[in-house]
Amino acid sequence: MSEQNKAIVRRYREIHNTNQLDQLDQIMAPDLISHSIFPGLPPGMAGAKASHQFLVSIFPDTKTRTDDLIAEGDKVVERWTNTGTHTGEPFLGAPASGKKFSVTGISIYRIANGKIVEHWGEFNSTTVAQQLGLMPAQG
């Protein structure tokens, strides 16, 4: 079961990195519970798609590399690195700067009946803001 669940998360990452959101229904429950979605977005898969589209509108070249996958029971933990360049829409009120960022994070997925049904995600948004020149770097 652990390897099957890890394969679902790998497929999820592939779908996001190739921007093929129409394929999310293959591996994600329509009533997904996301504990880390951007405020103001709808719940479920609609919110998950909107969140991804929002990110791509700001950082069109965004990609996430899976650094580690650990599975136990119905959960998979993914340690990841996300990179991108601010060439799209304004971010935190700042116009596109052409600056790059790289940030690491952790996501936890709960899998049921072959689909992602719940998600938690954590990353340091301060790191992104500093790399984009929107906040002073701490010394």
Order of alpha helices (4+ residues) and beta strands (2+ residues): alpha-beta-alpha-beta-beta-beta-beta-alpha
